């Protein structure tokens, strides 16, 4: 079994990279991708653990981007697989995004502190060194202080767009990210493109534009997609000549998603590896 979308403490997961590999092995996965938000800092630890456990590792990242649509700007998440982590243009974008995420989180803490007992030190206490700090860590600090019961409540009541505590963050243009991932020798796949319960999604025309820019695939089988949406995305991928992946979007205790709950076909992994600059770690 192959799961191509997981997160560790390098971003907003609750398991260390090695623990993600251990969870993959325990779930009977043969292959897992580590795709932390806007960072590759967990790769080294995950690689050591994957080799020790006999689990194949696809090194990747989930990159935050924005797409311009007729209805306005829409958040897009792109999974980059097997890219050169030192590629200058892509690395610069990731560093810019991470830096803005952290100052954004600090600004949100200032707003939250006007009404709730939360400090920046409280947020730092919920992270590991080198973590890309984001809203999930603010949620964890709110849980620890007793303000909310869990991450879901924090996002539903105060951390979502539209609340007075929410602050946006920098994200590059989605088509530019697709091209940058390709320039870095990577394979870009659109993460949960039909997850409309999370907010606005892009129209099919935007996905077609991303395909023209070099998008390789769509993450179709995902917890946040209804059966009807999966069918639609599968048909769209076929029409555009895109790969179809399935993934858990595992975050440890941070989400209900269970590792391996959606998986990717072996031939799709082979196609991704054939296009990538890096090899799958085996």
C-alpha positions in Angstrom: 0.0 0.0 0.0 1.2 3.5 -0.9 0.2 6.7 1.0 1.6 9.9 -0.6 0.6 12.6 1.8 1.6 12.8 5.5 2.8 15.5 8.0 5.2 15.4 10.9 6.3 17.8 13.6 8.5 19.5 11.0 5.2 21.3 10.1 1.8 20.7 11.7 1.8 17.0 12.5 2.0 15.6 16.0 4.4 12.7 15.2 8.1 13.2 14.6 9.3 12.2 11.1 10.6 8.9 12.4 7.3 8.2 14.2 5.4 8.8 10.9 7.6 6.1 9.3 6.8 3.8 12.3 3.1 4.5 11.9 3.4 3.7 8.2 5.1 0.4 9.0 2.6 -0.5 11.6 -0.3 0.2 9.1 1.3 -2.2 6.6 2.3 0.5 4.1 5.0 -0.4 1.6 5.6 3.3 0.7 4.9 6.6 2.3 5.6 10.2 1.4 6.6 12.8 3.9 5.1 16.1 2.7 5.4 18.7 5.4 4.1 22.2 4.7 6.7 24.4 2.9 9.7 22.5 4.4 11.9 19.5 3.8 13.5 19.6 7.2 12.1 16.2 8.2 13.6 14.3 5.3 16.8 13.2 7.0 15.2 11.7 10.1 12.5 10.1 8.0 15.1 8.6 5.7 17.0 7.0 8.5 13.8 5.5 10.0 12.5 4.4 6.6 15.7 2.4 5.9 15.6 0.9 9.3 12.0 -0.1 9.1 12.0 -1.3 5.4 9.4 1.3 4.3 10.0 3.1 1.0 10.1 6.8 1.4 9.0 9.4 -1.1 10.5 12.7 -0.1 8.2 15.7 -0.7 6.6 18.9 0.6 3.2 20.5 0.5 3.5 24.0 -0.9 1.0 26.7 -0.2 -0.1 28.8 -3.2 -2.8 31.0 -4.5 -4.8 30.8 -7.8 -6.6 33.8 -9.4 -10.1 32.9 -10.4 -13.2 34.8 -11.6 -14.5 34.6 -8.0 -11.2 35.9 -6.5 -8.1 34.4 -5.1 -8.3 30.8 -3.9 -5.9 28.9 -1.7 -4.2 25.9 -3.4 -2.0 23.3 -1.9 0.5 21.6 -4.2 2.4 18.4 -3.3 5.9 18.4 -4.7 7.5 14.9 -4.9 11.2 14.0 -5.4 12.5 17.5 -6.1 15.9 19.0 -5.5 15.5 20.7 -2.0 18.4 23.0 -2.8 17.0 24.4 -6.0 17.4 28.2 -5.6 14.1 29.5 -6.9 11.9 27.0 -5.1 14.0 27.2 -1.9 13.6 31.0 -1.9 9.8 30.7 -2.2 9.6 28.2 0.6 11.7 30.3 2.9 9.6 33.4 2.1 6.4 31.5 2.8 7.8 30.0 6.1 9.0 33.4 7.3 5.6 35.0 6.6 3.8 32.1 8.2 5.6 32.7 11.5 5.1 36.4 11.6 1.4 35.8 10.7 1.1 33.4 13.6 2.7 36.0 15.9 0.2 38.6 14.7 -2.7 36.2 15.3 -1.4 35.5 18.9 -1.5 39.3 19.5 -5.1 39.4 18.5 -6.1 36.3 20.4 -4.3 37.5 23.5 -6.8 40.4 23.7 -9.5 37.9 24.6 -7.8 34.7 25.7 -4.9 33.5 27.9 -2.4 32.7 25.2 1.2 33.9 24.5 3.8 33.3 21.9 5.7 31.1 24.4 2.6 29.0 24.8 2.7 28.4 21.0 6.4 27.6 21.0 5.7 25.0 23.7 3.6 23.1 21.2 6.4 22.9 18.6 9.7 21.3 18.0 12.9 23.1 16.9 12.8 23.8 13.2 9.0 23.5 13.0 7.1 25.6 10.4 4.7 27.3 12.8 1.1 27.7 11.7 -2.5 27.9 12.9 -2.5 24.2 14.1 0.1 25.2 16.7 -2.0 28.2 17.8 -4.9 25.7 18.1 -2.8 23.4 20.2 -1.9 26.3 22.5 -5.6 27.2 22.9 -6.3 23.5 23.8 -3.5 23.4 26.3 -4.8 26.6 28.0 -8.3 25.2 28.2 -9.9 27.7 25.8 -11.1 25.0 23.4 -11.4 21.2 23.5 -9.5 20.3 20.4 -8.0 21.6 17.1 -11.3 21.3 15.2 -13.1 23.6 17.7 -10.3 26.2 17.5 -10.5 26.3 13.8 -14.3 26.4 13.7 -14.6 29.2 16.2 -11.6 31.5 16.0 -8.8 30.5 13.6 -10.8 30.3 10.3 -10.9 33.1 7.7 -13.5 35.7 8.5 -12.9 35.9 12.3 -11.3 38.9 13.8 -8.3 36.8 14.9 -7.5 35.5 11.4 -4.5 36.9 9.5 -3.6 35.9 5.9 -0.1 34.9 4.8 2.0 35.1 1.7 1.7 32.4 -0.9 3.1 32.4 -4.5 1.0 32.0 -7.6 0.0 28.3 -8.1 1.1 28.1 -11.7 4.5 29.6 -10.8 4.9 27.0 -8.1 4.1 24.2 -10.6 6.8 25.5 -12.9 9.3 26.0 -10.0 8.7 22.4 -8.8 9.3 21.1 -12.4 12.4 23.3 -12.7 13.6 21.7 -9.4 13.1 18.2 -11.0 10.0 17.5 -8.9 6.6 16.2 -9.7 3.7 18.5 -8.7 0.3 17.1 -7.7 -2.7 19.1 -6.6 -3.6 18.2 -3.0 -7.4 17.7 -2.1 -8.5 20.0 -5.0 -12.2 19.3 -4.3 -12.3 19.8 -0.6 -15.1 22.4 -0.7 -15.9 22.0 3.0 -12.6 23.8 3.7 -13.5 26.8 1.7 -13.7 27.9 -1.9 -12.1 25.6 -4.5 -10.8 26.4 -8.0 -12.9 25.6 -11.1 -11.9 23.0 -13.6 -10.6 25.7 -15.9 -7.9 26.6 -13.3 -6.9 22.9 -13.0 -6.6 22.8 -16.8 -4.3 25.9 -16.7 -2.1 24.2 -14.0 -1.9 21.1 -16.2 -0.7 23.3 -19.0 1.9 24.7 -16.7 3.2 21.2 -15.8 0.9 19.8 -13.1 1.4 16.0 -13.0 -1.6 14.8 -11.1 -4.7 15.2 -8.8 -5.1 13.8 -5.3 -8.5 12.3 -5.9 -9.0 9.8 -3.1 -9.0 11.9 0.0 -11.1 12.0 3.1 -12.4 15.5 2.3 -13.8 14.5 -1.1 -17.4 13.2 -1.5 -17.9 10.1 -3.7 -19.4 12.4 -6.4 -16.3 14.7 -6.2 -14.0 11.8 -6.5 -15.8 10.6 -9.6 -15.6 14.1 -11.1 -12.0 14.6 -10.4 -11.1 11.1 -11.7 -12.9 12.0 -15.0 -11.1 15.4 -15.1 -7.7 13.8 -14.6 -8.5 11.4 -17.4 -9.5 14.3 -19.7 -6.3 16.3 -18.9 -3.9 13.3 -18.9 -3.1 13.7 -15.2 -2.1 11.0 -12.7 -4.6 10.1 -10.0 -3.3 9.6 -6.4 -4.9 8.7 -3.1 -3.6 9.7 0.3 -4.4 10.0 4.0 -3.2 13.6 4.7 -2.1 12.1 8.0 -1.3 14.6 10.9 -0.9 12.2 13.8 -3.3 13.3 16.6 -3.8 16.6 14.8 -6.6 15.3 12.6 -8.9 12.3 12.4 -7.2 11.1 9.2 -5.6 7.7 9.6 -2.5 6.8 7.8 -3.1 4.6 4.8 -6.9 5.3 4.7 -6.6 6.2 1.1 -3.8 4.9 -1.2 -2.2 5.3 -4.6 -1.7 2.6 -7.3 1.7 1.1 -7.8 1.8 2.2 -11.4 1.2 5.8 -10.4 4.1 5.8 -8.0 6.3 4.4 -10.8 5.2 7.2 -13.1 6.0 9.8 -10.4 9.4 8.3 -9.7 10.2 8.2 -13.4 9.5 12.0 -13.6 11.3 13.0 -10.4 14.9 14.1 -9.9 15.4 12.1 -6.7 14.9 8.4 -6.2 12.5 6.8 -3.8 14.4 5.8 -0.7 14.3 2.0 -0.4 
